[in-house]
Amino acid sequence: MRFVVSPSNLRGTITIPGSKSNTTRAVFIATLAEGKSIIRNPLRSADCLSTVTVCKGFGASIETGKDWIVHGIGSDLPTPQDILDMGNSGTTYYIATATATLVNGFSVITGDHQIRRRPAGPFIAALNDLGGFVFSTRGGGVAPLVVRGMLRGGEAHLPGINSQWLTPLLINCPLASDNSEITVDNLQERPYIDMTMGWLSRQGIEFSHKEYNRFVIRGGQSYHSFDETIPADWESASFPMVAAVITDSEVTLMGLDTGDYQGDKAVIDILKEMGADVEVRDRGKGGITVRGGRQLEGIEIDCGNIPDAPPILAVLGTKAKGKTVLNNLGASRLKETDRPRSIYEELKKMGAKIEISEDSLTVYESDLMGTLIDGHHDHRIVMATTIAGFVARGKTEITTAEYYKISFPNFYELITSLGGRIEKKE
């Protein structure tokens, strides 16, 4: 499917759907708990539905109505009866691989073409050091993977460039027979680890950490069933927010909470520092109103804790006076695509003045022109270039547009309800 996008201004109020990262963690923890858990306001996206399918493969019973009801089975997981397919979900891929080391039998783990390219070598080595048995069928630390338990604990080491390697160990090591000690070099994406530790703390899991570089987890623990509401997704919220500030728009977003762990809430401070008109009421619980029309000023932004944000921040930079510099992009290069490279290529096609280096993007105020855009089968590239189309002259056509459903399943409906001019082209 393709999007055909025309210049637009936005008006109105929308409610942002639940957090993908929180929903994924909730489903796995509910699976590893005994009894009935209730997940309220889950994100019904393609990635989260992949998590549901995988956890059913581990033996959980899951009902996906308005609220999701998970009947977990504890740590005594049966051997999956079929291959576990992660779809496009990287978080699911890494957590499921660690969970499979709790199974006293073999699991086969794979995913779509992007998952089968995502690096897992250091993560595989850590799981093997902790007593698991994981190998890549093609070598090189990429899926498909064959996994067998049992995870026993011990000592392991991880580079800190990808928090998605650490979160699975934090979630699954409490169920190992012995204690685990994990050392991490220069941890990036810390808010995602804060989110994971928040879930562990609410579960009463005993663990400790020292300055994000040494984590100690007691073995022989268990999870319990729960009833929790998933907060709204700040990563999704960044798209309509940026759309509003770079156009002559006024948009109010409901459902967000600035007290949540999600790192992408930093978009509020970024927009304000650049001069945008952003009104936050009751920590977001009373709504966040974003208005366009002000002159934006380019700034430097450290993206180490917000690796999903560079595509939409690069679009934002094209409408800011001077230059906007996005730094610390290593983690962003390990996602569904090399996102800094992908957004660089597509904005360049639109006429943006933009430069790329190994660890930064520099974006100058630019006049954008509509053109044919490659969505790269990447939801964040699709949505970011859609927003760019609202300020480009002429029409912007974006390929693989259906990938927006990976993380923001009602993106099209919400943005068009605000007046965004997007046509679907099969």
C-alpha positions as CSV (number, residue, x, y, z in Angstrom):
1,M,0.0,0.0,0.0
2,R,1.0,3.6,-0.6
3,F,0.2,6.9,1.1
4,V,-0.3,9.9,-1.1
5,V,0.1,13.0,1.2
6,S,-0.8,16.6,0.4
7,P,0.0,19.8,2.4
8,S,-2.2,19.9,5.5
9,N,-3.0,21.8,8.7
10,L,-4.4,19.9,11.7
11,R,-7.2,20.7,14.2
12,G,-8.8,18.7,16.9
13,T,-8.4,16.3,19.8
14,I,-7.1,12.7,19.7
15,T,-6.4,10.0,22.2
16,I,-3.1,8.3,21.9
17,P,-3.2,4.5,22.1
18,G,-1.3,2.3,24.6
19,S,2.5,1.9,24.8
20,K,4.0,-0.8,22.6
21,S,6.9,-1.3,24.9
22,N,4.8,-1.6,28.1
23,T,2.3,-3.9,26.3
24,T,5.0,-6.3,25.2
25,R,6.5,-6.5,28.7
26,A,3.1,-7.0,30.3
27,V,2.2,-10.0,28.0
28,F,5.5,-11.8,28.7
29,I,5.3,-11.2,32.5
30,A,1.7,-12.3,32.5
31,T,2.7,-15.5,30.6
32,L,5.5,-16.2,33.2
33,A,3.1,-15.7,36.1
34,E,0.6,-18.3,37.3
35,G,-3.1,-17.4,37.1
36,K,-5.2,-14.7,35.4
37,S,-3.7,-11.3,34.6
38,I,-5.7,-8.4,33.1
39,I,-4.0,-5.9,30.8
40,R,-6.1,-2.8,30.2
41,N,-5.6,-0.4,27.4
42,P,-3.2,-2.7,25.5
43,L,-1.8,-1.6,22.1
44,R,-3.5,-3.8,19.5
45,S,-0.7,-3.3,17.0
46,A,1.0,-5.9,14.7
47,D,4.0,-6.1,17.0
48,C,2.0,-6.6,20.1
49,L,-0.2,-9.2,18.4
50,S,3.1,-11.0,17.4
51,T,3.9,-11.0,21.2
52,V,0.5,-12.6,21.9
53,T,1.1,-15.3,19.2
54,V,4.5,-16.1,20.6
55,C,3.4,-16.3,24.2
56,K,0.5,-18.6,23.2
57,G,3.3,-20.8,21.7
58,F,4.9,-20.9,25.1
59,G,1.6,-22.2,26.5
60,A,-0.3,-19.2,27.7
61,S,-4.0,-18.8,27.1
62,I,-4.7,-15.2,25.9
63,E,-8.0,-13.5,25.1
64,T,-7.6,-10.3,23.1
65,G,-10.8,-8.3,23.6
66,K,-11.0,-4.7,24.8
67,D,-8.8,-5.8,27.7
68,W,-6.4,-8.6,27.3
69,I,-6.8,-11.6,29.6
70,V,-3.7,-13.8,30.1
71,H,-3.8,-17.1,31.8
72,G,-0.2,-17.6,32.6
73,I,1.6,-20.9,33.3
74,G,4.6,-19.8,35.5
75,S,8.2,-20.8,34.8
76,D,7.4,-24.4,33.9
77,L,7.1,-23.8,30.2
78,P,6.3,-26.6,27.7
79,T,8.3,-27.1,24.6
80,P,6.6,-25.1,21.8
81,Q,4.7,-27.3,19.3
82,D,5.7,-25.1,16.4
83,I,8.2,-22.5,15.2
84,L,7.9,-19.2,17.1
85,D,7.5,-16.4,14.6
86,M,8.2,-12.9,15.9
87,G,6.8,-11.1,12.8
88,N,8.5,-7.7,12.8
89,S,8.8,-7.2,16.6
90,G,12.4,-6.8,17.8
91,T,11.5,-6.6,21.4
92,T,9.5,-9.8,21.2
93,Y,12.4,-11.5,19.4
94,Y,14.9,-10.8,22.1
95,I,12.6,-11.5,25.1
96,A,11.3,-14.7,23.5
97,T,14.8,-15.9,22.9
98,A,15.6,-15.5,26.6
99,T,12.3,-17.0,27.6
100,A,13.0,-20.1,25.5
101,T,16.1,-20.8,27.7
102,L,13.6,-21.6,30.5
103,V,12.2,-24.5,28.4
104,N,13.6,-27.9,28.9
105,G,13.4,-28.7,25.2
106,F,14.2,-27.1,21.9
107,S,12.5,-23.9,20.5
108,V,13.0,-22.5,17.0
109,I,12.8,-18.7,16.7
110,T,12.5,-16.7,13.5
111,G,10.7,-13.6,12.1
112,D,10.3,-11.5,9.0
113,H,13.2,-10.4,6.7
114,Q,14.1,-7.6,9.0
115,I,14.2,-9.7,12.2
116,R,16.4,-12.2,10.4
117,R,18.9,-9.4,9.9
118,R,18.9,-8.0,13.4
119,P,22.1,-8.6,15.3
120,A,22.0,-10.8,18.4
121,G,25.6,-12.1,18.8
122,P,26.5,-10.5,22.1
123,F,23.0,-11.4,23.5
124,I,23.4,-15.0,22.4
125,A,26.8,-15.2,24.1
126,A,25.3,-13.8,27.3
127,L,22.5,-16.4,27.3
128,N,25.0,-19.2,26.8
129,D,27.2,-17.9,29.6
130,L,24.1,-18.0,31.9
131,G,23.4,-21.7,31.1
132,G,21.2,-21.5,28.0
133,F,22.0,-23.1,24.7
134,V,21.4,-20.8,21.7
135,F,22.9,-20.9,18.2
136,S,22.2,-19.2,14.9
137,T,21.4,-21.6,12.1
138,R,23.1,-19.3,9.6
139,G,25.9,-18.2,11.9
140,G,26.7,-14.5,12.5
141,G,24.3,-14.2,15.4
142,V,21.2,-13.7,13.4
143,A,17.9,-15.6,13.2
144,P,16.7,-18.3,12.8
145,L,17.8,-19.4,16.2
146,V,17.6,-22.8,17.9
147,V,17.3,-22.4,21.7
148,R,17.3,-24.9,24.6
149,G,17.3,-24.5,28.4
150,M,17.9,-24.5,31.1
151,L,18.9,-21.0,32.2
152,R,20.8,-21.4,35.5
153,G,22.3,-17.9,36.2
154,G,25.9,-16.9,36.7
155,E,27.9,-14.0,35.2
156,A,27.4,-12.4,31.8
157,H,28.6,-9.3,29.9
158,L,26.8,-7.1,27.4
159,P,27.7,-4.0,25.3
160,G,25.3,-1.2,26.2
161,I,24.4,-0.1,22.7
162,N,21.1,-2.1,22.6
163,S,18.8,-2.1,25.7
164,Q,16.7,-4.9,24.0
165,W,19.6,-7.3,24.9
166,L,19.4,-6.4,28.6
167,T,15.7,-6.3,29.2
168,P,15.2,-10.0,28.3
169,L,17.8,-11.0,30.9
170,L,16.2,-8.8,33.6
171,I,12.8,-10.4,32.9
172,N,13.9,-14.0,32.7
173,C,16.9,-14.3,35.1
174,P,14.7,-14.1,38.2
175,L,13.3,-17.6,37.1
176,A,16.8,-19.1,36.8
177,S,17.9,-21.5,39.5
178,D,20.9,-19.4,40.6
179,N,21.7,-15.7,41.0
180,S,22.8,-13.7,37.9
181,E,25.2,-10.9,37.6
182,I,25.2,-8.9,34.4
183,T,27.8,-6.2,33.6
184,V,27.0,-3.7,30.8
185,D,29.3,-1.2,29.1
186,N,28.0,2.3,28.5
187,L,24.2,1.5,28.6
188,Q,22.1,3.4,26.0
189,E,18.3,3.6,26.0
190,R,18.1,3.8,29.8
191,P,14.5,4.7,30.0
192,Y,13.6,1.3,28.5
193,I,15.6,-0.3,31.3
194,D,13.8,1.9,33.8
195,M,10.5,0.7,32.4
196,T,11.6,-2.9,32.7
197,M,12.8,-2.4,36.3
198,G,9.5,-0.7,37.1
199,W,7.7,-3.9,36.1
200,L,10.0,-6.0,38.1
201,S,9.6,-3.8,41.2
202,R,5.8,-3.9,41.0
203,Q,6.1,-7.7,40.8
204,G,8.3,-7.8,44.0
205,I,11.3,-9.2,42.1
206,E,14.6,-8.8,44.1
207,F,17.3,-7.2,42.0
208,S,19.9,-4.4,42.3
209,H,21.9,-2.3,40.0
210,K,24.8,0.1,40.2
211,E,24.9,3.0,37.9
212,Y,23.4,1.0,35.1
213,N,26.6,-1.0,34.6
214,R,26.2,-3.9,37.0
215,F,22.9,-5.7,37.6
216,V,22.4,-8.5,40.2
217,I,19.2,-10.6,40.0
218,R,18.3,-13.2,42.6
219,G,17.4,-16.6,41.1
220,G,14.5,-18.9,42.2
221,Q,11.9,-16.2,42.1
222,S,8.4,-16.1,40.5
223,Y,5.9,-13.7,39.0
224,H,2.4,-13.2,40.1
225,S,-0.8,-12.3,38.2
226,F,-1.8,-8.7,38.0
227,D,-4.3,-6.1,36.8
228,E,-2.6,-3.1,35.2
229,T,-3.5,-0.3,32.8
230,I,-1.0,0.4,30.0
231,P,-0.1,4.1,29.6
232,A,-0.3,5.9,26.3
233,D,2.6,5.7,23.9
234,W,4.9,8.7,23.8
235,E,6.7,7.3,20.6
236,S,3.4,7.5,18.7
237,A,2.5,10.9,20.2
238,S,5.6,12.5,18.7
239,F,4.2,12.3,15.2
240,P,1.1,14.4,15.6
241,M,3.0,16.7,18.0
242,V,5.7,17.5,15.4
243,A,3.0,17.7,12.7
244,A,1.3,20.4,14.7
245,V,4.3,22.6,15.4
246,I,5.6,22.6,11.8
247,T,2.2,23.5,10.3
248,D,-0.5,26.1,11.1
249,S,-2.2,23.7,13.5
250,E,-3.7,23.1,17.0
251,V,-3.8,19.6,18.3
252,T,-4.7,18.3,21.7
253,L,-3.5,14.8,22.7
254,M,-5.2,12.8,25.5
255,G,-4.0,9.8,27.5
256,L,-0.4,10.7,28.0
257,D,1.4,10.9,31.4
258,T,4.7,12.8,31.8
259,G,5.4,10.7,34.9
260,D,5.7,7.5,32.9
261,Y,9.1,5.8,32.3
262,Q,9.0,6.2,28.5
263,G,12.0,8.1,27.2
264,D,10.2,9.7,24.3
265,K,8.3,12.0,26.6
266,A,11.5,14.1,26.1
267,V,9.8,15.3,22.9
268,I,7.9,17.9,25.1
269,D,11.2,19.4,26.3
270,I,12.7,19.3,22.8
271,L,9.8,21.1,21.3
272,K,9.8,23.7,24.0
273,E,13.5,24.3,23.7
274,M,13.1,24.9,20.0
275,G,10.4,27.5,20.7
276,A,7.2,25.6,20.1
277,D,3.9,26.4,21.9
278,V,3.2,23.3,24.0
279,E,0.7,23.4,26.9
280,V,0.8,20.4,29.4
281,R,-2.1,20.1,31.8
282,D,-1.9,17.9,34.9
283,R,1.2,16.1,33.8
284,G,-0.5,15.3,30.5
285,K,-3.5,13.7,32.2
286,G,-5.6,16.8,31.4
287,G,-4.4,16.8,27.8
288,I,-1.4,18.3,26.0
289,T,-2.1,21.0,23.4
290,V,0.5,21.7,20.7
291,R,0.1,24.8,18.5
292,G,2.0,25.7,15.3
293,G,2.9,29.1,13.9
294,R,6.0,29.9,15.9
295,Q,9.5,30.3,14.6
296,L,11.5,27.2,15.7
297,E,15.2,27.3,16.4
298,G,17.6,24.5,15.7
299,I,19.3,22.8,18.7
300,E,21.5,19.8,19.5
301,I,19.7,16.7,20.7
302,D,21.2,13.6,22.3
303,C,19.3,10.6,21.0
304,G,21.0,8.0,23.1
305,N,17.8,7.4,25.2
306,I,15.3,8.0,22.4
307,P,16.5,5.7,19.5
308,D,13.1,5.6,17.8
309,A,12.9,9.4,17.6
310,P,15.5,10.5,15.0
311,P,13.3,10.1,11.9
312,I,10.6,12.4,13.2
313,L,13.2,14.8,14.8
314,A,15.0,15.0,11.5
315,V,11.7,16.1,9.9
316,L,11.3,18.7,12.7
317,G,14.8,20.0,12.0
318,T,13.8,20.9,8.4
319,K,11.5,23.6,9.8
320,A,13.8,25.0,12.4
321,K,16.0,28.1,11.8
322,G,19.7,27.3,11.6
323,K,20.7,23.7,12.1
324,T,19.4,20.8,14.2
325,V,22.0,18.2,15.2
326,L,20.9,14.7,16.3
327,N,23.8,13.0,18.2
328,N,24.4,9.5,19.7
329,L,22.6,7.5,17.0
330,G,24.3,4.1,17.5
331,A,21.2,2.4,18.9
332,S,19.0,3.9,16.2
333,R,21.1,2.2,13.5
334,L,20.1,-1.3,15.0
335,K,16.4,-1.0,14.5
336,E,14.2,-2.3,11.7
337,T,16.5,-0.4,9.4
338,D,19.5,1.9,9.9
339,R,17.1,4.7,10.6
340,P,19.4,7.6,10.5
341,R,20.5,6.5,7.0
342,S,17.0,5.8,5.9
343,I,15.6,9.1,6.9
344,Y,18.7,10.9,5.5
345,E,18.1,9.3,2.1
346,E,14.4,10.1,2.0
347,L,14.6,13.7,3.2
348,K,17.4,14.3,0.7
349,K,15.0,13.2,-2.1
350,M,12.6,15.9,-0.8
351,G,15.2,18.6,-1.1
352,A,16.3,18.7,2.6
353,K,19.7,20.1,3.4
354,I,20.9,17.3,5.6
355,E,24.3,15.7,6.4
356,I,25.1,12.3,8.0
357,S,28.1,11.0,9.8
358,E,28.7,7.8,11.8
359,D,26.9,9.0,14.9
360,S,25.0,12.2,13.9
361,L,22.6,13.8,11.6
362,T,22.7,17.5,10.9
363,V,19.6,19.1,9.4
364,Y,19.2,22.6,8.1
365,E,16.1,24.6,7.6
366,S,14.8,23.5,4.2
367,D,12.0,23.8,1.7
368,L,10.7,20.3,1.0
369,M,9.2,19.1,-2.2
370,G,6.8,16.2,-2.7
371,T,8.3,13.1,-4.4
372,L,8.3,9.3,-4.3
373,I,9.5,8.0,-1.0
374,D,10.7,4.5,0.0
375,G,9.1,3.6,3.3
376,H,11.8,1.0,3.8
377,H,9.3,-1.4,5.4
378,D,9.8,0.6,8.6
379,H,6.8,2.1,10.5
380,R,8.8,5.1,11.8
381,I,10.1,6.0,8.4
382,V,6.6,5.7,6.9
383,M,5.1,8.0,9.6
384,A,7.9,10.5,9.7
385,T,7.8,11.0,5.9
386,T,4.0,11.3,6.0
387,I,4.4,14.2,8.4
388,A,7.1,15.7,6.1
389,G,4.5,15.5,3.3
390,F,2.3,18.0,5.2
391,V,4.9,20.7,4.7
392,A,6.2,19.7,1.2
393,R,5.1,21.4,-2.0
394,G,3.0,19.1,-4.1
395,K,2.2,15.5,-3.3
396,T,4.4,13.0,-1.5
397,E,3.9,9.3,-2.3
398,I,5.2,6.8,0.3
399,T,5.7,3.0,-0.4
400,T,5.2,0.2,2.2
401,A,2.8,2.5,4.0
402,E,1.0,-0.4,5.6
403,Y,3.9,-0.8,8.0
404,Y,2.5,2.0,10.2
405,K,0.3,-0.6,11.8
406,I,3.4,-2.2,13.4
407,S,3.4,0.4,16.2
408,F,0.5,2.9,15.7
409,P,-2.5,0.9,14.2
410,N,-4.8,3.9,14.1
411,F,-2.3,6.4,12.8
412,Y,-4.1,6.9,9.5
413,E,-7.6,7.3,11.1
414,L,-6.4,9.7,13.8
415,I,-4.3,11.9,11.6
416,T,-7.0,12.1,8.9
417,S,-9.6,12.9,11.6
418,L,-7.5,16.0,12.4
419,G,-7.6,17.1,8.7
420,G,-4.4,15.4,7.5
421,R,-4.7,14.9,3.8
422,I,-3.6,11.3,3.2
423,E,-5.0,9.0,0.5
424,K,-4.5,5.3,0.6
425,K,-3.4,3.8,-2.8
426,E,-3.4,0.1,-3.2
